Amino acid sequence: MPTGPEAARAGLCARCVWLRRVPSSRDQIYYLCERSASDPRFRRYPILPVARCSGFEAVDPGAGTLGG
């Protein structure tokens, strides 16, 4: 799960179980919404920061996350 400035840049995605961080070869991080694979209402790479999302599900702090 992103923290600090990275979390602020991602917005709501930073705390979502559907987030997967995708590093690029140019030292950038992209935020993939894995919910987009099964639901076309969600953008694969949302415009950041995300302030509202009907698919948001909060990460359980006691569990592992999808956000590699």
PDB file of N, H, CA, C and O in Angstrom:
ATOM      1  N   MET A   1       0.853  -1.175   0.000  1.00  0.00           N
ATOM      2  CA  MET A   1       0.000   0.000   0.000  1.00  0.00           C
ATOM      3  C   MET A   1       0.897   1.236   0.000  1.00  0.00           C
ATOM      4  O   MET A   1       1.803   1.345   0.826  1.00  0.00           O
ATOM      5  N   PRO A   2       0.649   2.168  -0.924  1.00  0.00           N
ATOM      6  CA  PRO A   2       1.432   3.403  -0.953  1.00  0.00           C
ATOM      7  C   PRO A   2       1.249   4.209   0.328  1.00  0.00           C
ATOM      8  O   PRO A   2       0.195   4.161   0.963  1.00  0.00           O
ATOM      9  N   THR A   3       2.284   4.947   0.696  1.00  0.00           N
ATOM     10  H   THR A   3       3.140   4.986   0.181  1.00  0.00           H
ATOM     11  CA  THR A   3       2.224   5.803   1.882  1.00  0.00           C
ATOM     12  C   THR A   3       2.792   7.178   1.542  1.00  0.00           C
ATOM     13  O   THR A   3       3.406   7.363   0.491  1.00  0.00           O
ATOM     14  N   GLY A   4       2.582   8.131   2.434  1.00  0.00           N
ATOM     15  H   GLY A   4       2.083   7.980   3.287  1.00  0.00           H
ATOM     16  CA  GLY A   4       3.136   9.478   2.295  1.00  0.00           C
ATOM     17  C   GLY A   4       2.716  10.171   1.016  1.00  0.00           C
ATOM     18  O   GLY A   4       1.548  10.113   0.631  1.00  0.00           O
ATOM     19  N   PRO A   5       3.673  10.838   0.340  1.00  0.00           N
ATOM     20  CA  PRO A   5       3.352  11.583  -0.878  1.00  0.00           C
ATOM     21  C   PRO A   5       2.775  10.689  -1.982  1.00  0.00           C
ATOM     22  O   PRO A   5       1.923  11.124  -2.756  1.00  0.00           O
ATOM     23  N   GLU A   6       3.239   9.453  -2.049  1.00  0.00           N
ATOM     24  H   GLU A   6       3.931   9.099  -1.421  1.00  0.00           H
ATOM     25  CA  GLU A   6       2.732   8.525  -3.056  1.00  0.00           C
ATOM     26  C   GLU A   6       1.238   8.248  -2.834  1.00  0.00           C
ATOM     27  O   GLU A   6       0.473   8.174  -3.796  1.00  0.00           O
ATOM     28  N   ALA A   7       0.830   8.096  -1.590  1.00  0.00           N
ATOM     29  H   ALA A   7       1.452   8.156  -0.809  1.00  0.00           H
ATOM     30  CA  ALA A   7      -0.577   7.862  -1.275  1.00  0.00           C
ATOM     31  C   ALA A   7      -1.418   9.084  -1.614  1.00  0.00           C
ATOM     32  O   ALA A   7      -2.539   8.948  -2.104  1.00  0.00           O
ATOM     33  N   ALA A   8      -0.895  10.258  -1.361  1.00  0.00           N
ATOM     34  H   ALA A   8       0.015  10.368  -0.963  1.00  0.00           H
ATOM     35  CA  ALA A   8      -1.627  11.484  -1.692  1.00  0.00           C
ATOM     36  C   ALA A   8      -1.818  11.603  -3.199  1.00  0.00           C
ATOM     37  O   ALA A   8      -2.866  12.057  -3.659  1.00  0.00           O
ATOM     38  N   ARG A   9      -0.820  11.202  -3.961  1.00  0.00           N
ATOM     39  H   ARG A   9       0.031  10.833  -3.588  1.00  0.00           H
ATOM     40  CA  ARG A   9      -0.905  11.261  -5.419  1.00  0.00           C
ATOM     41  C   ARG A   9      -1.941  10.273  -5.950  1.00  0.00           C
ATOM     42  O   ARG A   9      -2.630  10.575  -6.924  1.00  0.00           O
ATOM     43  N   ALA A  10      -2.065   9.098  -5.329  1.00  0.00           N
ATOM     44  H   ALA A  10      -1.505   8.853  -4.538  1.00  0.00           H
ATOM     45  CA  ALA A  10      -2.998   8.067  -5.787  1.00  0.00           C
ATOM     46  C   ALA A  10      -4.418   8.315  -5.304  1.00  0.00           C
ATOM     47  O   ALA A  10      -5.371   7.827  -5.910  1.00  0.00           O
ATOM     48  N   GLY A  11      -4.570   9.061  -4.230  1.00  0.00           N
ATOM     49  H   GLY A  11      -3.796   9.457  -3.737  1.00  0.00           H
ATOM     50  CA  GLY A  11      -5.900   9.319  -3.682  1.00  0.00           C
ATOM     51  C   GLY A  11      -6.506   8.058  -3.082  1.00  0.00           C
ATOM     52  O   GLY A  11      -5.829   7.308  -2.379  1.00  0.00           O
ATOM     53  N   LEU A  12      -7.772   7.832  -3.362  1.00  0.00           N
ATOM     54  H   LEU A  12      -8.321   8.441  -3.933  1.00  0.00           H
ATOM     55  CA  LEU A  12      -8.510   6.707  -2.803  1.00  0.00           C
ATOM     56  C   LEU A  12      -7.889   5.360  -3.185  1.00  0.00           C
ATOM     57  O   LEU A  12      -7.957   4.403  -2.415  1.00  0.00           O
ATOM     58  N   CYS A  13      -7.293   5.292  -4.360  1.00  0.00           N
ATOM     59  H   CYS A  13      -7.238   6.070  -4.986  1.00  0.00           H
ATOM     60  CA  CYS A  13      -6.678   4.036  -4.818  1.00  0.00           C
ATOM     61  C   CYS A  13      -5.624   3.517  -3.830  1.00  0.00           C
ATOM     62  O   CYS A  13      -5.419   2.309  -3.714  1.00  0.00           O
ATOM     63  N   ALA A  14      -4.971   4.418  -3.135  1.00  0.00           N
ATOM     64  H   ALA A  14      -5.137   5.400  -3.230  1.00  0.00           H
ATOM     65  CA  ALA A  14      -3.899   4.032  -2.217  1.00  0.00           C
ATOM     66  C   ALA A  14      -4.385   3.113  -1.105  1.00  0.00           C
ATOM     67  O   ALA A  14      -3.593   2.376  -0.517  1.00  0.00           O
ATOM     68  N   ARG A  15      -5.692   3.152  -0.811  1.00  0.00           N
ATOM     69  H   ARG A  15      -6.335   3.750  -1.288  1.00  0.00           H
ATOM     70  CA  ARG A  15      -6.238   2.343   0.275  1.00  0.00           C
ATOM     71  C   ARG A  15      -7.186   1.248  -0.225  1.00  0.00           C
ATOM     72  O   ARG A  15      -7.944   0.682   0.562  1.00  0.00           O
ATOM     73  N   CYS A  16      -7.146   0.947  -1.533  1.00  0.00           N
ATOM     74  H   CYS A  16      -6.530   1.407  -2.172  1.00  0.00           H
ATOM     75  CA  CYS A  16      -8.096   0.010  -2.121  1.00  0.00           C
ATOM     76  C   CYS A  16      -7.469  -1.370  -2.355  1.00  0.00           C
ATOM     77  O   CYS A  16      -6.313  -1.475  -2.767  1.00  0.00           O
ATOM     78  N   VAL A  17      -8.233  -2.405  -2.092  1.00  0.00           N
ATOM     79  H   VAL A  17      -9.172  -2.320  -1.757  1.00  0.00           H
ATOM     80  CA  VAL A  17      -7.740  -3.773  -2.292  1.00  0.00           C
ATOM     81  C   VAL A  17      -7.516  -4.091  -3.767  1.00  0.00           C
ATOM     82  O   VAL A  17      -6.773  -5.020  -4.081  1.00  0.00           O
ATOM     83  N   TRP A  18      -8.134  -3.351  -4.674  1.00  0.00           N
ATOM     84  H   TRP A  18      -8.739  -2.596  -4.419  1.00  0.00           H
ATOM     85  CA  TRP A  18      -8.028  -3.629  -6.105  1.00  0.00           C
ATOM     86  C   TRP A  18      -6.790  -3.002  -6.748  1.00  0.00           C
ATOM     87  O   TRP A  18      -6.533  -3.228  -7.930  1.00  0.00           O
ATOM     88  N   LEU A  19      -6.027  -2.226  -5.996  1.00  0.00           N
ATOM     89  H   LEU A  19      -6.235  -2.042  -5.036  1.00  0.00           H
ATOM     90  CA  LEU A  19      -4.835  -1.565  -6.520  1.00  0.00           C
ATOM     91  C   LEU A  19      -3.698  -2.551  -6.753  1.00  0.00           C
ATOM     92  O   LEU A  19      -3.431  -3.423  -5.927  1.00  0.00           O
ATOM     93  N   ARG A  20      -3.030  -2.394  -7.903  1.00  0.00           N
ATOM     94  H   ARG A  20      -3.247  -1.685  -8.574  1.00  0.00           H
ATOM     95  CA  ARG A  20      -1.755  -3.075  -8.122  1.00  0.00           C
ATOM     96  C   ARG A  20      -0.787  -2.042  -8.657  1.00  0.00           C
ATOM     97  O   ARG A  20      -1.029  -1.427  -9.695  1.00  0.00           O
ATOM     98  N   ARG A  21       0.307  -1.854  -7.943  1.00  0.00           N
ATOM     99  H   ARG A  21       0.504  -2.353  -7.099  1.00  0.00           H
ATOM    100  CA  ARG A  21       1.349  -0.918  -8.375  1.00  0.00           C
ATOM    101  C   ARG A  21       2.175  -1.597  -9.455  1.00  0.00           C
ATOM    102  O   ARG A  21       2.620  -2.733  -9.288  1.00  0.00           O
ATOM    103  N   VAL A  22       2.378  -0.891 -10.572  1.00  0.00           N
ATOM    104  H   VAL A  22       2.016   0.032 -10.708  1.00  0.00           H
ATOM    105  CA  VAL A  22       3.115  -1.438 -11.710  1.00  0.00           C
ATOM    106  C   VAL A  22       4.316  -0.538 -11.985  1.00  0.00           C
ATOM    107  O   VAL A  22       4.159   0.565 -12.509  1.00  0.00           O
ATOM    108  N   PRO A  23       5.513  -1.004 -11.636  1.00  0.00           N
ATOM    109  CA  PRO A  23       6.697  -0.183 -11.900  1.00  0.00           C
ATOM    110  C   PRO A  23       7.058  -0.240 -13.387  1.00  0.00           C
ATOM    111  O   PRO A  23       6.889  -1.270 -14.039  1.00  0.00           O
ATOM    112  N   SER A  24       7.555   0.874 -13.908  1.00  0.00           N
ATOM    113  H   SER A  24       7.692   1.711 -13.379  1.00  0.00           H
ATOM    114  CA  SER A  24       7.985   0.910 -15.306  1.00  0.00           C
ATOM    115  C   SER A  24       9.509   0.884 -15.358  1.00  0.00           C
ATOM    116  O   SER A  24      10.183   1.023 -14.337  1.00  0.00           O
ATOM    117  N   SER A  25      10.025   0.709 -16.544  1.00  0.00           N
ATOM    118  H   SER A  25       9.477   0.596 -17.372  1.00  0.00           H
ATOM    119  CA  SER A  25      11.479   0.699 -16.715  1.00  0.00           C
ATOM    120  C   SER A  25      12.083   2.094 -16.566  1.00  0.00           C
ATOM    121  O   SER A  25      13.303   2.245 -16.500  1.00  0.00           O
ATOM    122  N   ARG A  26      11.228   3.106 -16.513  1.00  0.00           N
ATOM    123  H   ARG A  26      10.237   2.983 -16.567  1.00  0.00           H
ATOM    124  CA  ARG A  26      11.697   4.492 -16.376  1.00  0.00           C
ATOM    125  C   ARG A  26      11.499   5.026 -14.962  1.00  0.00           C
ATOM    126  O   ARG A  26      11.337   6.231 -14.770  1.00  0.00           O
ATOM    127  N   ASP A  27      11.512   4.150 -13.987  1.00  0.00           N
ATOM    128  H   ASP A  27      11.643   3.171 -14.143  1.00  0.00           H
ATOM    129  CA  ASP A  27      11.391   4.520 -12.577  1.00  0.00           C
ATOM    130  C   ASP A  27      10.105   5.273 -12.254  1.00  0.00           C
ATOM    131  O   ASP A  27      10.095   6.145 -11.385  1.00  0.00           O
ATOM    132  N   GLN A  28       9.029   4.941 -12.944  1.00  0.00           N
ATOM    133  H   GLN A  28       9.037   4.233 -13.650  1.00  0.00           H
ATOM    134  CA  GLN A  28       7.719   5.490 -12.625  1.00  0.00           C
ATOM    135  C   GLN A  28       6.855   4.358 -12.092  1.00  0.00           C
ATOM    136  O   GLN A  28       7.104   3.183 -12.359  1.00  0.00           O
ATOM    137  N   ILE A  29       5.838   4.738 -11.336  1.00  0.00           N
ATOM    138  H   ILE A  29       5.635   5.693 -11.119  1.00  0.00           H
ATOM    139  CA  ILE A  29       4.888   3.765 -10.814  1.00  0.00           C
ATOM    140  C   ILE A  29       3.526   4.076 -11.416  1.00  0.00           C
ATOM    141  O   ILE A  29       3.064   5.216 -11.376  1.00  0.00           O
ATOM    142  N   TYR A  30       2.892   3.057 -11.972  1.00  0.00           N
ATOM    143  H   TYR A  30       3.268   2.131 -12.004  1.00  0.00           H
ATOM    144  CA  TYR A  30       1.536   3.183 -12.486  1.00  0.00           C
ATOM    145  C   TYR A  30       0.607   2.430 -11.545  1.00  0.00           C
ATOM    146  O   TYR A  30       1.017   1.466 -10.899  1.00  0.00           O
ATOM    147  N   TYR A  31      -0.638   2.866 -11.469  1.00  0.00           N
ATOM    148  H   TYR A  31      -0.971   3.649 -11.994  1.00  0.00           H
ATOM    149  CA  TYR A  31      -1.606   2.273 -10.561  1.00  0.00           C
ATOM    150  C   TYR A  31      -2.687   1.580 -11.377  1.00  0.00           C
ATOM    151  O   TYR A  31      -3.525   2.233 -11.999  1.00  0.00           O
ATOM    152  N   LEU A  32      -2.661   0.262 -11.371  1.00  0.00           N
ATOM    153  H   LEU A  32      -1.981  -0.269 -10.866  1.00  0.00           H
ATOM    154  CA  LEU A  32      -3.604  -0.561 -12.122  1.00  0.00           C
ATOM    155  C   LEU A  32      -4.789  -0.911 -11.240  1.00  0.00           C
ATOM    156  O   LEU A  32      -4.619  -1.385 -10.117  1.00  0.00           O
ATOM    157  N   CYS A  33      -5.992  -0.676 -11.754  1.00  0.00           N
ATOM    158  H   CYS A  33      -6.130  -0.290 -12.666  1.00  0.00           H
ATOM    159  CA  CYS A  33      -7.200  -1.096 -11.043  1.00  0.00           C
ATOM    160  C   CYS A  33      -7.537  -2.504 -11.516  1.00  0.00           C
ATOM    161  O   CYS A  33      -8.005  -2.682 -12.641  1.00  0.00           O
ATOM    162  N   GLU A  34      -7.308  -3.494 -10.682  1.00  0.00           N
ATOM    163  H   GLU A  34      -6.928  -3.349  -9.768  1.00  0.00           H
ATOM    164  CA  GLU A  34      -7.563  -4.878 -11.071  1.00  0.00           C
ATOM    165  C   GLU A  34      -9.051  -5.173 -11.223  1.00  0.00           C
ATOM    166  O   GLU A  34      -9.428  -6.180 -11.824  1.00  0.00           O
ATOM    167  N   ARG A  35      -9.886  -4.309 -10.689  1.00  0.00           N
ATOM    168  H   ARG A  35      -9.580  -3.492 -10.201  1.00  0.00           H
ATOM    169  CA  ARG A  35     -11.327  -4.476 -10.878  1.00  0.00           C
ATOM    170  C   ARG A  35     -11.690  -4.279 -12.352  1.00  0.00           C
ATOM    171  O   ARG A  35     -12.704  -4.806 -12.811  1.00  0.00           O
ATOM    172  N   SER A  36     -10.895  -3.543 -13.083  1.00  0.00           N
ATOM    173  H   SER A  36     -10.072  -3.114 -12.710  1.00  0.00           H
ATOM    174  CA  SER A  36     -11.154  -3.280 -14.502  1.00  0.00           C
ATOM    175  C   SER A  36     -11.120  -4.556 -15.346  1.00  0.00           C
ATOM    176  O   SER A  36     -11.706  -4.588 -16.428  1.00  0.00           O
ATOM    177  N   ALA A  37     -10.457  -5.588 -14.879  1.00  0.00           N
ATOM    178  H   ALA A  37      -9.981  -5.561 -14.000  1.00  0.00           H
ATOM    179  CA  ALA A  37     -10.379  -6.840 -15.631  1.00  0.00           C
ATOM    180  C   ALA A  37     -11.729  -7.539 -15.742  1.00  0.00           C
ATOM    181  O   ALA A  37     -11.976  -8.264 -16.706  1.00  0.00           O
ATOM    182  N   SER A  38     -12.594  -7.327 -14.774  1.00  0.00           N
ATOM    183  H   SER A  38     -12.394  -6.738 -13.991  1.00  0.00           H
ATOM    184  CA  SER A  38     -13.890  -8.013 -14.785  1.00  0.00           C
ATOM    185  C   SER A  38     -15.078  -7.054 -14.884  1.00  0.00           C
ATOM    186  O   SER A  38     -16.219  -7.497 -15.020  1.00  0.00           O
ATOM    187  N   ASP A  39     -14.820  -5.748 -14.818  1.00  0.00           N
ATOM    188  H   ASP A  39     -13.894  -5.388 -14.708  1.00  0.00           H
ATOM    189  CA  ASP A  39     -15.910  -4.783 -14.852  1.00  0.00           C
ATOM    190  C   ASP A  39     -15.505  -3.576 -15.708  1.00  0.00           C
ATOM    191  O   ASP A  39     -14.651  -2.790 -15.298  1.00  0.00           O
ATOM    192  N   PRO A  40     -16.109  -3.425 -16.889  1.00  0.00           N
ATOM    193  CA  PRO A  40     -15.705  -2.354 -17.798  1.00  0.00           C
ATOM    194  C   PRO A  40     -16.021  -0.938 -17.314  1.00  0.00           C
ATOM    195  O   PRO A  40     -15.597   0.035 -17.938  1.00  0.00           O
ATOM    196  N   ARG A  41     -16.751  -0.815 -16.222  1.00  0.00           N
ATOM    197  H   ARG A  41     -17.095  -1.605 -15.715  1.00  0.00           H
ATOM    198  CA  ARG A  41     -17.031   0.520 -15.681  1.00  0.00           C
ATOM    199  C   ARG A  41     -15.787   1.173 -15.094  1.00  0.00           C
ATOM    200  O   ARG A  41     -15.769   2.386 -14.884  1.00  0.00           O
ATOM    201  N   PHE A  42     -14.753   0.391 -14.827  1.00  0.00           N
ATOM    202  H   PHE A  42     -14.768  -0.595 -14.998  1.00  0.00           H
ATOM    203  CA  PHE A  42     -13.559   0.910 -14.170  1.00  0.00           C
ATOM    204  C   PHE A  42     -12.411   1.027 -15.162  1.00  0.00           C
ATOM    205  O   PHE A  42     -12.158   0.123 -15.958  1.00  0.00           O
ATOM    206  N   ARG A  43     -11.722   2.165 -15.093  1.00  0.00           N
ATOM    207  H   ARG A  43     -11.927   2.899 -14.445  1.00  0.00           H
ATOM    208  CA  ARG A  43     -10.572   2.389 -15.961  1.00  0.00           C
ATOM    209  C   ARG A  43      -9.420   1.513 -15.510  1.00  0.00           C
ATOM    210  O   ARG A  43      -9.198   1.337 -14.312  1.00  0.00           O
ATOM    211  N   ARG A  44      -8.694   0.968 -16.460  1.00  0.00           N
ATOM    212  H   ARG A  44      -8.875   1.110 -17.433  1.00  0.00           H
ATOM    213  CA  ARG A  44      -7.542   0.133 -16.136  1.00  0.00           C
ATOM    214  C   ARG A  44      -6.500   0.942 -15.348  1.00  0.00           C
ATOM    215  O   ARG A  44      -6.003   0.492 -14.315  1.00  0.00           O
ATOM    216  N   TYR A  45      -6.181   2.130 -15.849  1.00  0.00           N
ATOM    217  H   TYR A  45      -6.584   2.495 -16.688  1.00  0.00           H
ATOM    218  CA  TYR A  45      -5.260   3.036 -15.167  1.00  0.00           C
ATOM    219  C   TYR A  45      -6.013   4.339 -14.924  1.00  0.00           C
ATOM    220  O   TYR A  45      -6.047   5.200 -15.804  1.00  0.00           O
ATOM    221  N   PRO A  46      -6.621   4.503 -13.742  1.00  0.00           N
ATOM    222  CA  PRO A  46      -7.442   5.696 -13.480  1.00  0.00           C
ATOM    223  C   PRO A  46      -6.614   6.974 -13.436  1.00  0.00           C
ATOM    224  O   PRO A  46      -5.419   6.962 -13.141  1.00  0.00           O
ATOM    225  N   ILE A  47      -7.288   8.064 -13.736  1.00  0.00           N
ATOM    226  H   ILE A  47      -8.259   8.074 -13.975  1.00  0.00           H
ATOM    227  CA  ILE A  47      -6.657   9.382 -13.626  1.00  0.00           C
ATOM    228  C   ILE A  47      -6.540   9.709 -12.138  1.00  0.00           C
ATOM    229  O   ILE A  47      -7.518   9.644 -11.393  1.00  0.00           O
ATOM    230  N   LEU A  48      -5.331  10.059 -11.725  1.00  0.00           N
ATOM    231  H   LEU A  48      -4.537  10.112 -12.330  1.00  0.00           H
ATOM    232  CA  LEU A  48      -5.060  10.298 -10.312  1.00  0.00           C
ATOM    233  C   LEU A  48      -5.051  11.786  -9.995  1.00  0.00           C
ATOM    234  O   LEU A  48      -4.756  12.598 -10.872  1.00  0.00           O
ATOM    235  N   PRO A  49      -5.363  12.151  -8.782  1.00  0.00           N
ATOM    236  CA  PRO A  49      -5.809  11.320  -7.664  1.00  0.00           C
ATOM    237  C   PRO A  49      -7.298  10.984  -7.789  1.00  0.00           C
ATOM    238  O   PRO A  49      -8.090  11.791  -8.274  1.00  0.00           O
ATOM    239  N   VAL A  50      -7.654   9.808  -7.354  1.00  0.00           N
ATOM    240  H   VAL A  50      -7.010   9.152  -6.960  1.00  0.00           H
ATOM    241  CA  VAL A  50      -9.049   9.376  -7.369  1.00  0.00           C
ATOM    242  C   VAL A  50      -9.698   9.830  -6.065  1.00  0.00           C
ATOM    243  O   VAL A  50      -9.227   9.493  -4.979  1.00  0.00           O
ATOM    244  N   ALA A  51     -10.778  10.595  -6.180  1.00  0.00           N
ATOM    245  H   ALA A  51     -11.161  10.869  -7.063  1.00  0.00           H
ATOM    246  CA  ALA A  51     -11.475  11.116  -5.004  1.00  0.00           C
ATOM    247  C   ALA A  51     -12.729  10.306  -4.684  1.00  0.00           C
ATOM    248  O   ALA A  51     -13.131  10.208  -3.525  1.00  0.00           O
ATOM    249  N   ARG A  52     -13.349   9.721  -5.723  1.00  0.00           N
ATOM    250  H   ARG A  52     -13.022   9.800  -6.665  1.00  0.00           H
ATOM    251  CA  ARG A  52     -14.553   8.907  -5.527  1.00  0.00           C
ATOM    252  C   ARG A  52     -14.477   7.699  -6.443  1.00  0.00           C
ATOM    253  O   ARG A  52     -14.002   7.806  -7.574  1.00  0.00           O
ATOM    254  N   CYS A  53     -14.943   6.548  -5.964  1.00  0.00           N
ATOM    255  H   CYS A  53     -15.329   6.462  -5.046  1.00  0.00           H
ATOM    256  CA  CYS A  53     -14.955   5.339  -6.785  1.00  0.00           C
ATOM    257  C   CYS A  53     -16.012   4.394  -6.235  1.00  0.00           C
ATOM    258  O   CYS A  53     -15.983   4.039  -5.057  1.00  0.00           O
ATOM    259  N   SER A  54     -16.945   3.988  -7.088  1.00  0.00           N
ATOM    260  H   SER A  54     -16.968   4.277  -8.045  1.00  0.00           H
ATOM    261  CA  SER A  54     -18.009   3.090  -6.645  1.00  0.00           C
ATOM    262  C   SER A  54     -17.492   1.680  -6.368  1.00  0.00           C
ATOM    263  O   SER A  54     -18.181   0.890  -5.723  1.00  0.00           O
ATOM    264  N   GLY A  55     -16.297   1.352  -6.841  1.00  0.00           N
ATOM    265  H   GLY A  55     -15.736   1.993  -7.365  1.00  0.00           H
ATOM    266  CA  GLY A  55     -15.735   0.019  -6.620  1.00  0.00           C
ATOM    267  C   GLY A  55     -14.746  -0.049  -5.479  1.00  0.00           C
ATOM    268  O   GLY A  55     -14.150  -1.098  -5.233  1.00  0.00           O
ATOM    269  N   PHE A  56     -14.565   1.059  -4.780  1.00  0.00           N
ATOM    270  H   PHE A  56     -15.049   1.910  -4.980  1.00  0.00           H
ATOM    271  CA  PHE A  56     -13.581   1.096  -3.691  1.00  0.00           C
ATOM    272  C   PHE A  56     -13.907   0.090  -2.601  1.00  0.00           C
ATOM    273  O   PHE A  56     -15.039   0.007  -2.124  1.00  0.00           O
ATOM    274  N   GLU A  57     -12.882  -0.678  -2.214  1.00  0.00           N
ATOM    275  H   GLU A  57     -11.963  -0.610  -2.602  1.00  0.00           H
ATOM    276  CA  GLU A  57     -12.968  -1.574  -1.056  1.00  0.00           C
ATOM    277  C   GLU A  57     -11.689  -1.354  -0.254  1.00  0.00           C
ATOM    278  O   GLU A  57     -10.584  -1.550  -0.760  1.00  0.00           O
ATOM    279  N   ALA A  58     -11.853  -0.952   0.983  1.00  0.00           N
ATOM    280  H   ALA A  58     -12.751  -0.793   1.394  1.00  0.00           H
ATOM    281  CA  ALA A  58     -10.702  -0.632   1.825  1.00  0.00           C
ATOM    282  C   ALA A  58      -9.860  -1.862   2.123  1.00  0.00           C
ATOM    283  O   ALA A  58     -10.373  -2.961   2.336  1.00  0.00           O
ATOM    284  N   VAL A  59      -8.558  -1.644   2.132  1.00  0.00           N
ATOM    285  H   VAL A  59      -8.141  -0.751   1.959  1.00  0.00           H
ATOM    286  CA  VAL A  59      -7.612  -2.688   2.503  1.00  0.00           C
ATOM    287  C   VAL A  59      -7.791  -3.002   3.988  1.00  0.00           C
ATOM    288  O   VAL A  59      -7.913  -2.092   4.809  1.00  0.00           O
ATOM    289  N   ASP A  60      -7.807  -4.265   4.323  1.00  0.00           N
ATOM    290  H   ASP A  60      -7.709  -5.004   3.656  1.00  0.00           H
ATOM    291  CA  ASP A  60      -7.825  -4.689   5.721  1.00  0.00           C
ATOM    292  C   ASP A  60      -6.394  -4.586   6.226  1.00  0.00           C
ATOM    293  O   ASP A  60      -5.525  -5.314   5.747  1.00  0.00           O
ATOM    294  N   PRO A  61      -6.124  -3.692   7.189  1.00  0.00           N
ATOM    295  CA  PRO A  61      -4.739  -3.496   7.652  1.00  0.00           C
ATOM    296  C   PRO A  61      -4.073  -4.772   8.180  1.00  0.00           C
ATOM    297  O   PRO A  61      -2.845  -4.862   8.204  1.00  0.00           O
ATOM    298  N   GLY A  62      -4.860  -5.743   8.595  1.00  0.00           N
ATOM    299  H   GLY A  62      -5.857  -5.671   8.576  1.00  0.00           H
ATOM    300  CA  GLY A  62      -4.296  -6.977   9.127  1.00  0.00           C
ATOM    301  C   GLY A  62      -4.057  -8.040   8.074  1.00  0.00           C
ATOM    302  O   GLY A  62      -3.539  -9.111   8.392  1.00  0.00           O
ATOM    303  N   ALA A  63      -4.423  -7.773   6.819  1.00  0.00           N
ATOM    304  H   ALA A  63      -4.844  -6.903   6.561  1.00  0.00           H
ATOM    305  CA  ALA A  63      -4.291  -8.778   5.760  1.00  0.00           C
ATOM    306  C   ALA A  63      -3.258  -8.319   4.743  1.00  0.00           C
ATOM    307  O   ALA A  63      -2.870  -7.151   4.723  1.00  0.00           O
ATOM    308  N   GLY A  64      -2.815  -9.248   3.897  1.00  0.00           N
ATOM    309  H   GLY A  64      -3.130 -10.196   3.913  1.00  0.00           H
ATOM    310  CA  GLY A  64      -1.923  -8.896   2.789  1.00  0.00           C
ATOM    311  C   GLY A  64      -2.702  -8.080   1.775  1.00  0.00           C
ATOM    312  O   GLY A  64      -3.933  -8.073   1.783  1.00  0.00           O
ATOM    313  N   THR A  65      -1.968  -7.381   0.889  1.00  0.00           N
ATOM    314  H   THR A  65      -0.968  -7.387   0.882  1.00  0.00           H
ATOM    315  CA  THR A  65      -2.621  -6.551  -0.120  1.00  0.00           C
ATOM    316  C   THR A  65      -2.230  -6.998  -1.519  1.00  0.00           C
ATOM    317  O   THR A  65      -1.279  -7.761  -1.691  1.00  0.00           O
ATOM    318  N   LEU A  66      -2.952  -6.532  -2.495  1.00  0.00           N
ATOM    319  H   LEU A  66      -3.724  -5.913  -2.354  1.00  0.00           H
ATOM    320  CA  LEU A  66      -2.649  -6.816  -3.886  1.00  0.00           C
ATOM    321  C   LEU A  66      -1.584  -5.863  -4.428  1.00  0.00           C
ATOM    322  O   LEU A  66      -1.013  -6.111  -5.490  1.00  0.00           O
ATOM    323  N   GLY A  67      -1.320  -4.791  -3.714  1.00  0.00           N
ATOM    324  H   GLY A  67      -1.784  -4.590  -2.852  1.00  0.00           H
ATOM    325  CA  GLY A  67      -0.502  -3.699  -4.245  1.00  0.00           C
ATOM    326  C   GLY A  67       0.991  -3.931  -4.272  1.00  0.00           C
ATOM    327  O   GLY A  67       1.709  -3.124  -3.681  1.00  0.00           O
ATOM    328  N   GLY A  68       1.509  -4.936  -4.888  1.00  0.00           N
ATOM    329  H   GLY A  68       0.926  -5.592  -5.368  1.00  0.00           H
ATOM    330  CA  GLY A  68       2.909  -5.264  -5.052  1.00  0.00           C
ATOM    331  C   GLY A  68       3.885  -4.246  -4.911  1.00  0.00           C
ATOM    332  O   GLY A  68       5.079  -4.514  -5.047  1.00  0.00           O
TER     333      GLY A  68
END
